[in-house]
Amino acid sequence: MKSFYLFSVLMITLFTMALISGCSKKQEVEKVAEIRPVKTIIVKAPETGGIRNFPGRIDANKKAELSFRVSGKIQELAVKEGDEVRKGDLIARLDPTDFQIAVNDKKALFTRAANDYHRGQKLVKEGHISKMDFDKLEANFLSSRAALNLAKQQLAYTDLKAPFDGTVARRHIQNFEEVQAKQPIVTLNDNEILEVKFDLPENLILRLQRVGVVEEGDDLKMKDRIPVFATFQSQTDKEYPLTFKEMSTKADSSTQTFSITYTMKRPEDVIILPGMTATVKIDFSKVIEAKHVFYLPVSAVIADAALKPEVWVVDEKTMQVAPVSVKVGTMKSNQIEVTEGLKDGLRVVVAGVPFLYKGLKVTLMSQSEQAEDNILHESPLLRKSCEQNTSANTSSKG
């Protein structure tokens, strides 16, 4: 009886050890054969070359708001809106009566002061008047001469003349009105040369700087390296070449864009006026072509043990993942710029990255599974194991 008891204990022990060993081997097999679903994207650099279109606005290359330098009543308004004028042509004239009276008065005072001064020159030489009295006569002479010149100048200011050849874009007053000094009378534009203004975004300016197109103090800048054309709604099938003029070096505070100005001769086959719009076409293919920049979700980039950024790439032949070191740039919203380390066509893991290790086999998730995993941010296998454990605990309690 005792021998039978010992034999039974030995058999139970051997069976338990075999069971434990089998479970251990099974777990090892499962661990080696682990395949994890992952969410991925195929990276592709944004188009940086080719033709880019920007909305532009037309302005006159030379423009001025003309006004009188003295106040008075409009006597003659010689132009109307749309008139073309030449440099020196009369634009408007004030009533000169009061100014002529002032000239006559100052002229009379000057004549008397001049006579006194010339007589004083003889008297002071002969010793009949003191040097102090002569100095007063001389000061009065110089003062009256200056007053006469001022009166004549103000009389000349009653004529408003065109400072350059141009077109009267707008007339701000009517004839016979009382106007004040510096009040706008007409707006004069030189429409022979037109300005085309448009805005470039900050990221494009930075790329142009990287390839040496935009440099401070460089007169060439981008004018000789980038072909730029303008098209208009009235004639969309024709392109008009533009010439670089200037570029602002401070971004607009609200739009973070930089203002660029080009010029063009007024076309003869289409009417283009200041205030109209245009489409500016720029060919960047000759200057932005050496460097690709990729944009990935922020969740795709993590730090390695040395705190350097890396992403996990799927080898589509072996379906295994491996880390790739990268360099990152700026981050906007949920996207981050990757400047080095990637190339077109790579499949990058964008969710569940912390659960990966080198050589892990993966499968590509379906769209619905990707959406679920993106919300929970946890390993699907880990979640399945937890669910099984929860189910087992519930059964045992039952």
Summary of the structure (lengths in Angstrom):
residues: 398
radius of gyration: 43.2
end to end distance: 39.8
largest distance: 168.9
contacts: 1083
relative contact order: 0.16
helix: 33%
strand: 35%
